[in-house]
Amino acid sequence: MYCDINNVTYNSKKNLAIIEGIDLDTVLLNSWSQEFSDQAEVTFQFDLTQKGQRIYLYKLLKNVVKEDCKSMEEMLMALTGKITNISANFIAKAEG
């Protein structure tokens, strides 16, 4: 799903990368006169202890972030304000 990234959080103690943004598919594929408040917000979570998730995130960052970054954490932070396609498999499930 295409997402406009508005916040990125990296937790080194839990090895988690959390990407928050607006689901552009929801916004663009529905009536434009409709109010979207919270329903278009989406949160993606990457468990960096999992090799497959690390590789996916690295490839995503490599393709989207064009700034000169010295680490993956810098690349993550540079993701804010960009629009990219992220697999719905990484949507964080609601807790509780």
All heavy atoms as an XYZ file, in Angstrom:
765
protein
N       0.834     -1.165      0.000
C       0.000      0.000      0.000
C       0.886      1.239      0.000
O       1.943      1.247      0.605
C      -0.950     -0.015      1.198
C      -0.303      0.313      2.510
S      -1.404      0.368      3.942
C      -2.476     -0.959      3.703
N       0.435      2.263     -0.735
C       1.198      3.501     -0.783
C       0.931      4.310      0.473
O      -0.210      4.423      0.919
C       0.856      4.311     -2.032
C       1.604      3.793     -3.225
C       1.034      2.839     -4.054
C       2.895      4.220     -3.479
C       1.737      2.328     -5.132
C       3.605      3.710     -4.555
C       3.024      2.775     -5.375
O       3.729      2.262     -6.430
N       1.996      4.848      1.039
C       1.905      5.529      2.318
C       2.746      6.800      2.293
O       3.869      6.801      1.791
C       2.401      4.575      3.400
S       2.198      5.182      5.063
N       2.178      7.882      2.837
C       2.890      9.138      3.036
C       3.423      9.094      4.461
O       2.659      9.175      5.423
C       1.934     10.315      2.834
C       2.614     11.667      2.973
O       3.856     11.708      3.120
O       1.899     12.682      2.935
N       4.736      8.940      4.610
C       5.358      8.737      5.921
C       5.401     10.052      6.693
O       5.932     11.049      6.205
C       6.799      8.194      5.776
C       6.861      6.983      4.845
C       7.404      7.897      7.138
C       6.049      5.805      5.268
N       4.844     10.036      7.923
C       4.895     11.248      8.725
C       5.645     11.088     10.042
O       5.911     12.065     10.729
C       3.485     11.831      8.968
C       2.555     10.840      9.623
O       2.975      9.952     10.337
N       1.278     10.991      9.356
N       6.022      9.860     10.410
C       6.793      9.663     11.638
C       7.510      8.314     11.589
O       6.937      7.326     11.146
C       5.867      9.718     12.860
C       6.644      9.710     14.166
O       7.715     10.295     14.256
N       6.104      9.047     15.160
N       8.755      8.309     12.069
C       9.532      7.073     12.141
C      10.155      6.995     13.527
O      10.698      7.975     14.026
C      10.646      7.035     11.065
C      11.475      5.770     11.201
C      10.051      7.132      9.680
N      10.061      5.818     14.148
C      10.637      5.604     15.471
C      11.511      4.360     15.421
O      11.126      3.345     14.834
C       9.521      5.380     16.520
O       8.590      6.441     16.434
C      10.092      5.305     17.913
N      12.685      4.454     16.051
C      13.579      3.299     16.131
C      13.861      3.030     17.599
O      14.303      3.917     18.324
C      14.877      3.564     15.368
C      15.927      2.506     15.585
C      15.720      1.204     15.152
C      17.121      2.792     16.235
C      16.674      0.224     15.347
C      18.080      1.825     16.433
C      17.856      0.542     15.997
O      18.794     -0.428     16.203
N      13.583      1.808     18.043
C      13.837      1.409     19.418
C      14.946      0.367     19.401
O      14.712     -0.796     19.072
C      12.556      0.848     20.052
C      12.734      0.515     21.511
O      13.810      0.172     21.963
N      11.643      0.612     22.255
N      16.156      0.792     19.761
C      17.304     -0.119     19.693
C      17.251     -1.204     20.764
O      17.774     -2.299     20.558
C      18.612      0.668     19.808
O      18.675      1.349     21.046
N      16.610     -0.948     21.900
C      16.522     -1.952     22.968
C      15.602     -3.100     22.574
O      15.865     -4.245     22.887
C      16.047     -1.311     24.265
C      17.085     -0.387     24.851
C      16.645      0.213     26.149
C      17.789      1.104     26.631
N      17.394      2.034     27.634
N      14.505     -2.787     21.880
C      13.559     -3.817     21.446
C      13.792     -4.254     20.006
O      13.098     -5.118     19.505
C      12.127     -3.296     21.581
C      11.701     -3.075     23.009
C      10.250     -2.661     23.069
C       9.791     -2.485     24.490
N       8.385     -2.061     24.575
N      14.774     -3.640     19.323
C      15.063     -3.929     17.916
C      13.824     -3.772     17.047
O      13.499     -4.637     16.238
C      15.650     -5.329     17.748
C      17.130     -5.348     18.030
O      17.844     -4.423     17.662
N      17.592     -6.389     18.695
N      13.121     -2.647     17.222
C      11.908     -2.375     16.467
C      12.035     -1.072     15.696
O      12.565     -0.089     16.208
C      10.696     -2.237     17.399
C      10.131     -3.501     18.009
C       8.989     -3.148     18.952
C       9.641     -4.449     16.946
N      11.548     -1.092     14.472
C      11.403      0.127     13.673
C       9.911      0.291     13.426
O       9.238     -0.644     12.978
C      12.161      0.015     12.368
N       9.384      1.476     13.752
C       7.966      1.748     13.580
C       7.808      2.919     12.626
O       8.408      3.976     12.836
C       7.287      2.040     14.934
C       7.428      0.809     15.832
C       5.830      2.432     14.737
C       6.997      1.013     17.253
N       7.039      2.703     11.579
C       6.809      3.722     10.551
C       5.321      4.054     10.561
O       4.486      3.160     10.423
C       7.247      3.213      9.162
C       8.742      2.875      9.175
C       6.906      4.223      8.079
C       9.229      2.181      7.922
N       5.004      5.341     10.713
C       3.617      5.786     10.740
C       3.363      6.720      9.563
O       4.251      7.489      9.184
C       3.305      6.529     12.041
C       3.503      5.667     13.260
C       3.402      6.444     14.556
O       3.963      7.562     14.619
O       2.762      5.934     15.477
N       2.165      6.639      9.021
C       1.855      7.505      7.899
C       0.389      7.457      7.527
O      -0.441      6.906      8.245
N       0.097      8.041      6.382
C      -1.263      8.084      5.854
C      -1.363      7.084      4.694
O      -0.549      7.116      3.772
C      -1.607      9.495      5.334
C      -1.429     10.530      6.440
C      -3.019      9.539      4.755
C      -2.321     10.352      7.638
N      -2.351      6.214      4.764
C      -2.593      5.229      3.714
C      -3.218      5.952      2.515
O      -4.384      6.306      2.531
C      -3.525      4.141      4.242
C      -3.949      3.139      3.188
O      -3.406      3.182      2.064
O      -4.824      2.317      3.490
N      -2.417      6.202      1.510
C      -2.890      6.938      0.342
C      -3.902      6.149     -0.473
O      -4.748      6.740     -1.146
C      -1.705      7.358     -0.521
C      -0.749      8.346      0.150
C       0.421      8.662     -0.766
C      -1.469      9.614      0.550
N      -3.847      4.828     -0.422
C      -4.834      4.017     -1.129
C      -6.232      4.306     -0.584
O      -7.183      4.474     -1.347
C      -4.516      2.522     -0.984
C      -3.240      2.114     -1.706
O      -2.803      2.863     -2.598
O      -2.698      1.056     -1.373
N      -6.357      4.381      0.730
C      -7.648      4.678      1.355
C      -8.132      6.061      0.961
O      -9.300      6.255      0.619
C      -7.537      4.590      2.891
O      -7.195      3.261      3.247
C      -8.844      4.959      3.568
N      -7.243      7.030      0.978
C      -7.614      8.404      0.665
C      -7.998      8.560     -0.802
O      -9.037      9.127     -1.131
C      -6.455      9.370      1.017
C      -6.755     10.775      0.535
C      -6.185      9.362      2.519
N      -7.182      8.033     -1.697
C      -7.385      8.272     -3.122
C      -8.466      7.411     -3.768
O      -9.023      7.789     -4.792
C      -6.066      8.091     -3.871
C      -4.961      9.071     -3.469
C      -3.656      8.716     -4.160
C      -5.364     10.496     -3.770
N      -8.768      6.266     -3.175
C      -9.742      5.365     -3.784
C     -11.162      5.551     -3.251
O     -12.070      4.859     -3.671
C      -9.297      3.911     -3.601
C      -7.997      3.548     -4.315
C      -7.613      2.107     -4.024
C      -8.098      3.786     -5.816
N     -11.347      6.490     -2.335
C     -12.676      6.772     -1.799
C     -13.130      8.154     -2.241
O     -12.367      8.906     -2.856
C     -12.662      6.685     -0.268
C     -12.574      5.251      0.203
O     -13.287      4.395     -0.263
N     -11.656      4.996      1.128
N     -14.355      8.499     -1.913
C     -14.912      9.805     -2.263
C     -14.057     10.913     -1.658
O     -13.746     10.890     -0.473
C     -16.338      9.921     -1.727
O     -16.800     11.240     -1.868
N     -13.682     11.883     -2.464
C     -12.809     12.955     -2.005
C     -13.524     13.928     -1.088
O     -12.900     14.735     -0.412
C     -12.199     13.683     -3.194
C     -11.130     12.868     -3.857
C     -10.975     11.520     -3.803
C     -10.066     13.348     -4.658
N      -9.889     11.132     -4.526
C      -9.317     12.248     -5.069
C      -9.686     14.618     -5.079
C      -8.197     12.365     -5.870
C      -8.571     14.722     -5.881
C      -7.837     13.613     -6.269
N     -14.835     13.871     -1.026
C     -15.579     14.759     -0.143
C     -15.668     14.185      1.271
O     -16.140     14.837      2.183
C     -16.989     14.989     -0.690
O     -17.691     13.765     -0.734
N     -15.191     12.964      1.443
C     -15.261     12.278      2.734
C     -14.134     12.743      3.650
O     -13.014     12.993      3.211
C     -15.154     10.770      2.491
C     -15.308      9.916      3.718
C     -15.235      8.433      3.372
O     -15.266      8.059      2.208
N     -15.122      7.614      4.377
N     -14.420     12.831      4.938
C     -13.418     13.177      5.946
C     -12.664     11.903      6.332
O     -13.273     10.866      6.585
C     -14.116     13.766      7.178
C     -13.179     14.366      8.186
C     -12.511     15.642      7.711
O     -13.128     16.394      6.936
O     -11.360     15.872      8.100
N     -11.334     11.970      6.417
C     -10.548     10.752      6.653
C      -9.897     10.667      8.022
O      -9.264      9.691      8.324
C      -9.455     10.601      5.585
C     -10.024     10.251      4.256
C     -10.144     11.204      3.274
C     -10.471      8.983      4.002
C     -10.692     10.904      2.054
C     -11.020      8.652      2.784
C     -11.131      9.621      1.807
N      -9.977     11.674      8.819
C      -9.376     11.769     10.150
C      -8.443     10.615     10.504
O      -7.302     10.585     10.095
C     -10.456     11.949     11.202
O     -11.339     10.855     11.216
N      -8.927      9.640     11.280
C      -8.051      8.572     11.770
C      -8.037      7.322     10.908
O      -7.126      6.521     11.003
C      -8.472      8.164     13.188
C      -8.236      9.270     14.191
O      -7.389     10.137     13.925
O      -8.912      9.265     15.241
N      -9.040      7.119     10.071
C      -9.144      5.860      9.351
C      -8.064      5.661      8.304
O      -7.816      4.547      7.885
C     -10.525      5.695      8.737
C     -10.802      6.622      7.573
C     -12.227      6.493      7.087
O     -13.085      6.018      7.805
N     -12.475      6.935      5.887
N      -7.405      6.718      7.876
C      -6.359      6.576      6.868
C      -4.966      6.449      7.491
O      -4.001      6.221      6.790
C      -6.397      7.759      5.903
N      -4.876      6.589      8.816
C      -3.580      6.449      9.479
C      -3.215      4.977      9.579
O      -4.057      4.130      9.858
C      -3.618      7.078     10.866
C      -3.768      8.588     10.818
C      -3.809      9.219     12.191
O      -3.591      8.510     13.191
O      -4.058     10.428     12.250
N      -1.947      4.697      9.342
C      -1.480      3.308      9.365
C      -0.109      3.269     10.048
O       0.668      4.208      9.946
C      -1.436      2.719      7.935
C      -0.424      3.422      7.077
C      -1.186      1.236      7.944
N       0.141      2.168     10.754
C       1.421      1.975     11.436
C       2.022      0.650     10.996
O       1.365     -0.390     11.052
C       1.223      1.969     12.970
O       0.630      3.210     13.363
C       2.550      1.789     13.692
N       3.266      0.726     10.550
C       4.014     -0.477     10.151
C       5.058     -0.758     11.220
O       5.685      0.159     11.733
C       4.718     -0.258      8.813
C       3.779      0.045      7.685
C       3.498      1.346      7.335
C       3.183     -0.976      6.971
C       2.642      1.645      6.291
C       2.315     -0.693      5.927
C       2.043      0.625      5.586
N       5.258     -2.041     11.515
C       6.243     -2.418     12.522
C       7.183     -3.464     11.941
O       6.744     -4.444     11.350
C       5.533     -2.967     13.756
C       6.475     -3.358     14.870
C       5.700     -3.711     16.127
O       4.897     -2.923     16.608
N       5.937     -4.894     16.654
N       8.485     -3.226     12.140
C       9.505     -4.151     11.657
C      10.303     -4.668     12.841
O      10.908     -3.894     13.571
C      10.450     -3.441     10.671
C       9.770     -3.033      9.398
C       9.130     -1.808      9.301
C       9.750     -3.875      8.307
C       8.495     -1.425      8.133
C       9.115     -3.510      7.133
C       8.485     -2.279      7.050
N      10.297     -5.989     13.028
C      11.084     -6.644     14.073
C      12.465     -6.914     13.481
O      12.638     -7.815     12.659
C      10.404     -7.945     14.486
C      11.177     -8.693     15.558
O      12.297     -8.275     15.927
O      10.656     -9.724     16.032
N      13.446     -6.122     13.905
C      14.774     -6.209     13.302
C      15.578     -7.412     13.764
O      16.697     -7.620     13.294
C      15.533     -4.901     13.557
C      14.820     -3.662     12.991
C      15.604     -2.403     13.307
C      14.586     -3.793     11.495
N      15.011     -8.233     14.656
C      15.676     -9.490     15.011
C      15.385    -10.552     13.948
O      16.051    -11.573     13.900
C      15.210    -10.020     16.394
O      13.814    -10.295     16.352
C      15.515     -9.008     17.497
N      14.389    -10.281     13.092
C      14.015    -11.203     12.023
C      14.760    -10.825     10.739
O      14.609     -9.709     10.236
C      12.505    -11.145     11.769
C      11.666    -11.467     12.981
C      11.812    -12.914     13.397
O      11.791    -13.813     12.558
N      11.962    -13.138     14.685
N      15.551    -11.739     10.210
C      16.382    -11.461      9.041
C      15.557    -10.988      7.839
O      15.917    -10.027      7.166
C      17.188    -12.706      8.670
C      18.127    -12.485      7.511
C      18.933    -13.728      7.199
C      19.861    -13.486      6.033
N      20.631    -14.689      5.692
N      14.452    -11.643      7.565
C      13.620    -11.282      6.420
C      13.077     -9.865      6.526
O      13.046     -9.123      5.539
N      12.667     -9.474      7.719
C      12.146     -8.123      7.916
C      13.253     -7.080      7.795
O      13.039     -5.995      7.250
C      11.444     -8.010      9.273
C      10.173     -8.830      9.322
C       9.350     -8.594     10.567
O       9.362     -7.523     11.155
N       8.605     -9.617     10.969
N      14.447     -7.402      8.285
C      15.606     -6.488      8.136
C      15.936     -6.278      6.668
O      16.177     -5.156      6.233
C      16.838     -7.061      8.847
C      16.971     -6.710     10.276
C      18.370     -6.983     10.826
N      19.047     -8.146     10.304
C      19.013     -9.360     10.857
N      18.305     -9.580     11.939
N      19.677    -10.356     10.319
N      15.954     -7.362      5.898
C      16.287     -7.277      4.472
C      15.233     -6.458      3.739
O      15.562     -5.589      2.930
C      16.432     -8.693      3.862
C      17.682     -9.373      4.424
C      16.480     -8.629      2.342
C      17.800    -10.848      4.076
N      13.945     -6.713      4.010
C      12.867     -5.955      3.359
C      13.021     -4.465      3.660
O      12.942     -3.632      2.751
C      11.505     -6.461      3.832
C      10.357     -5.729      3.178
C       9.794     -6.209      2.000
C       9.851     -4.557      3.719
C       8.747     -5.537      1.383
C       8.813     -3.876      3.107
C       8.269     -4.368      1.938
O       7.243     -3.695      1.330
N      13.227     -4.129      4.935
C      13.351     -2.727      5.326
C      14.579     -2.093      4.686
O      14.515     -0.964      4.193
C      13.412     -2.603      6.846
C      13.459     -1.189      7.399
C      12.226     -0.397      6.966
C      13.564     -1.217      8.920
N      15.692     -2.808      4.650
C      16.900     -2.277      4.023
C      16.666     -1.968      2.548
O      17.024     -0.900      2.052
C      18.065     -3.255      4.176
C      19.272     -2.841      3.368
C      20.081     -1.793      3.781
C      19.581     -3.471      2.170
C      21.171     -1.387      3.035
C      20.661     -3.072      1.412
C      21.457     -2.034      1.850
O      22.525     -1.630      1.095
N      16.037     -2.894      1.829
C      15.773     -2.680      0.399
C      14.813     -1.520      0.182
O      14.992     -0.732     -0.746
C      15.232     -3.958     -0.252
C      16.301     -5.029     -0.400
C      15.759     -6.262     -1.067
C      16.864     -7.289     -1.259
N      16.391     -8.467     -1.983
N      13.813     -1.404      1.045
C      12.877     -0.287      0.960
C      13.624      1.036      1.151
O      13.471      1.964      0.355
C      11.796     -0.432      2.034
C      10.817      0.714      2.109
C       9.417      0.194      1.851
C      10.870      1.362      3.459
N      14.454      1.100      2.188
C      15.198      2.329      2.473
C      16.176      2.661      1.354
O      16.315      3.821      0.959
C      15.954      2.199      3.804
C      15.075      2.111      5.049
C      15.926      1.777      6.268
C      14.303      3.392      5.260
N      16.846      1.652      0.836
C      17.828      1.853     -0.234
C      17.182      2.460     -1.484
O      17.774      3.302     -2.152
C      18.490      0.519     -0.566
C      19.615      0.607     -1.557
C      20.235     -0.758     -1.755
C      21.210     -0.735     -2.897
N      21.693     -2.053     -3.248
N      15.948      2.056     -1.779
C      15.254      2.558     -2.960
C      14.616      3.923     -2.759
O      14.453      4.666     -3.724
C      14.175      1.561     -3.403
C      14.773      0.331     -4.024
O      15.775      0.400     -4.718
N      14.165     -0.811     -3.768
N      14.229      4.255     -1.535
C      13.471      5.476     -1.282
C      14.352      6.633     -0.817
O      14.178      7.767     -1.248
C      12.347      5.207     -0.247
C      11.633      6.488      0.125
C      11.377      4.189     -0.797
N      15.291      6.355      0.070
C      16.106      7.416      0.665
C      17.318      7.693     -0.225
O      18.150      6.826     -0.438
C      16.563      7.018      2.090
C      17.478      8.073      2.678
C      15.360      6.789      2.979
N      17.377      8.910     -0.736
C      18.471      9.284     -1.635
C      19.522     10.155     -0.937
O      20.565     10.442     -1.502
C      17.927     10.028     -2.858
C      16.927      9.202     -3.664
C      17.500      7.871     -4.107
C      16.492      7.043     -4.861
N      16.883      5.678     -5.073
N      19.225     10.583      0.293
C      20.199     11.374      1.047
C      21.411     10.520      1.415
O      21.333      9.298      1.457
C      19.570     11.933      2.340
C      18.505     12.974      2.128
C      17.122     12.389      1.851
O      16.982     11.160      1.773
O      16.193     13.182      1.694
N      22.527     11.181      1.687
C      23.754     10.490      2.078
C      23.666     10.159      3.563
O      23.762     11.040      4.409
C      24.971     11.378      1.787
C      26.274     10.642      2.010
O      26.284      9.392      1.935
O      27.292     11.312      2.268
N      23.463      8.892      3.887
C      23.318      8.449      5.275
C      24.437      7.475      5.621
O      24.863      6.692      4.792
C      21.966      7.788      5.483
S      20.572      8.871      5.165
N      24.869      7.533      6.882
C      25.975      6.683      7.320
C      25.509      5.413      8.036
O      26.303      4.530      8.303
C      26.890      7.486      8.235
C      27.606      8.612      7.502
C      28.464      9.404      8.462
C      29.302     10.456      7.799
N      28.660     11.330      6.872
N      24.225      5.324      8.363
C      23.718      4.139      9.058
C      22.266      3.881      8.658
O      21.599      4.749      8.098
C      23.802      4.329     10.575
O      22.870      5.314     10.998
N      21.791      2.697      8.992
C      20.406      2.354      8.701
C      19.463      3.231      9.536
O      18.392      3.605      9.083
C      20.160      0.881      8.983
C      18.846      0.392      8.443
S      18.863     -1.387      8.266
C      17.138     -1.718      8.109
N      19.882      3.579     10.753
C      19.057      4.452     11.595
C      18.895      5.828     10.938
O      17.799      6.388     10.921
C      19.672      4.595     12.981
C      18.817      5.409     13.920
C      19.369      5.479     15.334
O      20.418      4.854     15.622
O      18.742      6.161     16.146
N      19.962      6.377     10.368
C      19.871      7.657      9.654
C      18.949      7.531      8.444
O      18.179      8.446      8.149
C      21.254      8.119      9.192
C      22.096      8.746     10.271
C      23.408      9.272      9.728
O      23.492      9.619      8.526
O      24.369      9.333     10.513
N      19.025      6.407      7.753
C      18.144      6.184      6.610
C      16.684      6.132      7.056
O      15.805      6.687      6.398
C      18.518      4.883      5.886
C      19.828      4.952      5.140
S      20.289      3.359      4.406
C      19.267      3.371      2.938
N      16.424      5.469      8.191
C      15.069      5.410      8.726
C      14.529      6.801      9.003
O      13.412      7.136      8.628
C      15.056      4.601     10.031
C      14.748      3.128      9.944
C      14.991      2.454     11.281
C      13.337      2.882      9.485
N      15.327      7.639      9.668
C      14.882      8.978     10.023
C      14.672      9.845      8.780
O      13.823     10.733      8.774
C      15.869      9.642     10.985
C      15.997      8.925     12.327
S      14.393      8.661     13.116
C      14.562      7.043     13.774
N      15.425      9.576      7.730
C      15.283     10.335      6.477
C      14.023      9.939      5.714
O      13.652     10.600      4.747
C      16.521     10.134      5.598
N      13.362      8.889      6.139
C      12.146      8.406      5.468
C      10.945      9.336      5.694
O      10.031      9.386      4.875
C      11.824      6.996      5.980
C      10.859      6.141      5.195
C      11.334      5.964      3.761
C      10.711      4.787      5.864
N      10.982     10.109      6.773
C       9.878     11.030      7.077
C       9.677     12.021      5.932
O      10.627     12.607      5.431
C      10.172     11.785      8.391
O      10.355     10.834      9.432
C       9.036     12.713      8.761
N       8.429     12.167      5.522
C       8.085     13.094      4.445
C       8.101     12.479      3.059
O       7.760     13.128      2.079
N       8.452     11.217      2.972
C       8.509     10.554      1.668
C       7.254      9.710      1.456
O       6.564      9.345      2.387
C       9.753      9.684      1.585
C      11.042     10.501      1.721
C      12.203      9.796      1.167
C      13.485     10.560      1.133
N      13.622     11.785      1.826
N       6.972      9.402      0.211
C       5.855      8.526     -0.147
C       6.447      7.251     -0.722
O       7.320      7.299     -1.597
C       4.929      9.204     -1.178
C       4.265     10.425     -0.547
C       3.885      8.216     -1.697
C       3.430     11.235     -1.513
N       5.996      6.111     -0.218
C       6.523      4.839     -0.689
C       5.468      3.741     -0.565
O       4.443      3.925      0.079
C       7.802      4.438      0.084
O       8.383      3.305     -0.544
C       7.515      4.134      1.538
N       5.746      2.624     -1.179
C       4.876      1.460     -1.130
C       5.447      0.484     -0.104
O       6.588      0.054     -0.225
C       4.823      0.815     -2.516
C       3.777     -0.258     -2.605
O       2.965     -0.439     -1.707
N       3.787     -0.987     -3.704
N       4.642      0.131      0.901
C       5.063     -0.804      1.950
C       4.044     -1.937      2.002
O       2.839     -1.695      1.976
C       5.163     -0.115      3.322
C       6.141      1.057      3.263
C       5.597     -1.111      4.395
C       6.228      1.854      4.552
N       4.526     -3.150      2.108
C       3.654     -4.319      2.163
C       2.726     -4.248      3.379
O       3.153     -3.939      4.494
C       4.499     -5.589      2.250
O       3.668     -6.703      2.504
N       1.468     -4.575      3.169
C       0.481     -4.602      4.249
C       0.802     -5.686      5.278
O       0.251     -5.674      6.377
C      -0.913     -4.815      3.677
N       1.709     -6.597      4.956
C       2.118     -7.640      5.912
C       2.770     -7.054      7.154
O       2.846     -7.728      8.175
C       3.098     -8.618      5.265
C       2.448     -9.456      4.196
O       1.232     -9.658      4.209
N       3.233     -9.916      3.250
N       3.255     -5.817      7.073
C       3.961     -5.212      8.187
C       3.099     -4.252      8.998
O       3.603     -3.575      9.887
C       5.223     -4.484      7.689
C       6.201     -5.445      7.079
C       6.360     -5.507      5.697
C       6.955     -6.307      7.860
C       7.245     -6.389      5.118
C       7.838     -7.204      7.291
C       7.995     -7.241      5.922
N       1.804     -4.211      8.725
C       0.918     -3.349      9.510
C       0.882     -3.875     10.937
O       0.682     -5.073     11.165
C      -0.496     -3.301      8.913
C      -0.458     -2.585      7.547
C      -1.459     -2.600      9.850
C      -1.782     -2.537      6.836
N       1.109     -2.960     11.887
C       1.094     -3.339     13.305
C      -0.326     -3.680     13.719
O      -1.254     -2.934     13.422
C       1.650     -2.201     14.155
N      -0.470     -4.780     14.378
C      -1.783     -5.197     14.866
C      -2.108     -4.417     16.139
O      -1.234     -4.166     16.955
C      -1.803     -6.702     15.180
C      -1.375     -7.561     14.006
C      -2.349     -7.456     12.848
C      -1.946     -8.358     11.721
N      -1.826     -7.730     10.451
N      -3.370     -4.068     16.308
C      -3.795     -3.342     17.500
C      -3.596     -4.225     18.728
O      -3.922     -5.407     18.713
C      -5.253     -2.936     17.380
N      -3.035     -3.639     19.776
C      -2.804     -4.396     21.008
C      -4.021     -4.284     21.893
O      -4.691     -3.267     21.947
C      -1.563     -3.864     21.729
C      -0.288     -4.098     20.934
C       0.942     -3.573     21.653
O       0.864     -3.355     22.870
O       1.964     -3.394     20.998
N      -4.264     -5.353     22.646
C      -5.358     -5.307     23.601
C      -6.408     -6.210     23.235
O      -6.972     -7.040     23.059
